[in-house]
Amino acid sequence: MAKHRAPDPSSTDFDAATSALADVTGDYTVDVVHTRIGFRARHAMVTTVRGSFTRFEGRAHLDATHPEQSGVVLHIDVASIDTGQADRDDHLRSPDFFDVGTHPHIVFASTSVKQVDEAVYRVTGDLTIKDVTHPASVDFELTGSAQDPFGDTRVGFEGSLVIRRSEWGLTWNAALDTGGVLVSDKIQIEFDVSAIRSA
């Protein structure tokens, strides 16, 4: 009897999108349990610190035929920030950074959606941090769609964007004796989203 080999995680098939549904049009809610909203920043000019937000909620409308009629709204609870180090997380919650007592949420609300490739959609919208709002764009790749074993219709998207935190009033920093600063101004925000279509 031939032996069964385990899937090779390095193969292209392992990463292939699963587009099982012909039409994903509908209203969706972000599945928090299966979604990650992360970020990364340079620390002391030499390493990368990664973290995520663990509490958030989001809604989306997808229109497969007319993508420009799609839209999304995302609310992030800033106090849920988690970098794996309690003192650093407390500092990020403080008035030096997010000041969560005064500004508890980050909000992204789309203003336009444009299909730029077969499975890539450019979502442009207003990003509000600490009550400062600027436009931002994210290229989201549709990574798959399927009906799960519980009967729910799911879609998956991945995307990221780079912002300069100083443009949203996140200006705290410390100079290094060797030159440079402790925390980079550029921050990458990462989205790995699973959403469930409303009944």
N, C-alpha and C positions, 0 to 999 in steps of 0.2 A: 504494500500500500504506500502510495506516495505521501511524503511528509508535507504538512501545510506550513507555509512560511508566514511569519508575522509580517504585517505591512511595513514597508520601508518608509520611515518618516521623512527621508531625504528625497523620495521620489516625487515627481510632479503630480502624480495622481493623488497623493496624500493632501496636497494643497488645492486641488481643483475645486472650483465653485460647483455647488449643486443647484442647478436651476430646474427644479422639478415642476414648477407651476407655470402655466402659460400666461397667467394674468395675476399680478400681485396688487392690483388696484384695490384701495380700501383705506380705512382708518386704522391706525396702529397705536399700541402703547408699548413703550420701551420696557423690556423684561429686565429688571434691575439685577436679578440673580445671575443672568447670563450675559451681562453687559459690563464692560470696563471702560471707565473714563480716566485716563492716566495723563501723566505729564513727566517731563524730564528737564533738568537744568544742569548746567555746568557748575561745579563747586570748586572753589579755590583754583580755578583755571586748569585743573588736572583730572578731575573725575566727574562722573555723571551721577546725579541723585535722581532717583525715580520715585514716583508716588502715584496716588490715585485718590479719587473721591468715592466714598462708599454709599452715599445716600444722594439720590437724584430721582427725578421723574421726567418723562418726556412723552410727547404725543406727535404723531406724524400722519399726514395724508399722502398716499402715494397714488399717482395716476400713471399707469404704464403707457397709455396711449398719448397722453398730453403731459409729459413730465413737468412742463412749466407751471402746471396747476397743482403741483405737489408742494408740501410745506412741512415744517417741523418747528416745535417749540420745546426747549430743554431748560429745566430748572435744576441747579446743582446746590446742595446744601454744603456751604463752604466749611462748616465746622466738622464735616466728616473727612477732612483731609487726612491722609495716612501715608507717611513716608517710612514707616517702620521704626521711627525714633521719636519717643514721646516729647522730649524737650524741643526738638526741631518742630514738631507739629504744633506745640503750644506757641512757639515763636511765630509760626506762619499764621496762626489764628489771631495774634495780637495786633494792636494798632500799627506796629512796624510794617506789617504786610496787609493781610486781608481785613483786619478789624471786624471780625465776625459779629461782635455785639451790635455794631451799627450797620454793617452790610452783610447780612447772612446768606445772600444768594448770588450766584453767577447765573445769568440768563442768556440764552441764545435763541433768537427768534428769526426765522428765515424771512427774507424779502423776495428771493427769486431762486429758481432751480433751473438748471440748464444741463441737458445731456451732452457730454463732451466726447464720449466713446461708447462702445457697445454696452458696457456695464458700469460706466463711470458718470457720476452726476455731480456737477459743481453747485454746491449749496451756498449761497451768499445770504448774509443776514446781519443783524445787529447783535454784537457781543457786549454785554454789560457786566462790568466788574467794578465794585465800589462806587456804584451809581455813575460811572463813566461809560459812555457808549461809543463804540467805533464799529464800522463795518468790518466783517471778516468773511473769508471764503474757505470752504473745505471741499476737497474732491473726495467724494465717497464712492467706493467700489462696492457694487452689489455682489456679495460673496456667495449668496445662495438663497434659495427659497424652497420650502417644503411644508408638508403637513406632518406634524409630530405625532407620536403614539397616543397623545391625549386628544387628538382631533383639532389642535390649534394650527392655524396657518402662520408660519414664521418666515421672516426675511432677515438676512444678515448684511451688515454694512461695515466697512472699515475705512477710516480716513484719519488725517492728521493735518495740523496747521502749526505754523510758527508765528508767535507774536512777540512784540517787545513789551515786557510788563510795565516799563516806565510810562508807556502811553495810557495805561489805565491807573496810574497813580501808585503803582507798586515800586517805590523808588529806594527802599532801604538797601544799604550795602555797607561793606567795610573794605577799606583798602588793605592790600597785602604789602608786606615789607619788600617783597621781591618785584612789586609792580602788579598791576591788575587789580581785580576785585574778587570778593568772596563768592558772590552769586551772579551768574550771567544775567544780562538783560533779556536775551533771547530765551524763550521758553517754548518747548514743543508740547502741544496738547494732542493726545491720541484717543481715538474712538474705536472701540470694537463693540458693535451694537447688534443685539438681537431684539427684534420687535414682534409682537403678536397682534394679528388682525382682530379687531373688535367683532363680536358676534353680530 
